[in-house]
Amino acid sequence: MMAKRYQLGPEIERYTQLLARDPDSLAFVPLADAYRKNGLFEEAFAVLKRGMGWRPEYIPARIVLGKCYLDLGNYPKAEATFEEILQIDADNLVALSSMANVRLHQRRYG
């Protein structure tokens, strides 16, 4: 399940080490995002699932989750994730922008 870290660069290595030292660290969010940016969605989802197990309402984690769905073309799940964020924080610019991207991909302009 875990990718070979030595091939993924210093960012993933750094956050993996932080989480190894402190499993309850918020480093799970940038680690998941680094996996996402490298196209390693299985790893990103695994890291998010664990981290969100103890921080289910943590908005940065939800944003990365929504971006994973968006990158994979799962627009219904991306939209639902960003809608949940906007119910908590209606002015969240990342969620608003991401929701606009979802709707563009779905060709829903209204």
Secondary structure, DSSP 8 states (H G I E B T S, - for coil): ----GGGT-HHHHHHHHHHHH-TT-TTHHHHHHHHHHTT-HHHHHHHHHHHHHH-TT-HHHHHHHHHHHHHHT-HHHHHHHHHHHHHH-TT-HHHHHHHHHHHHHTT---
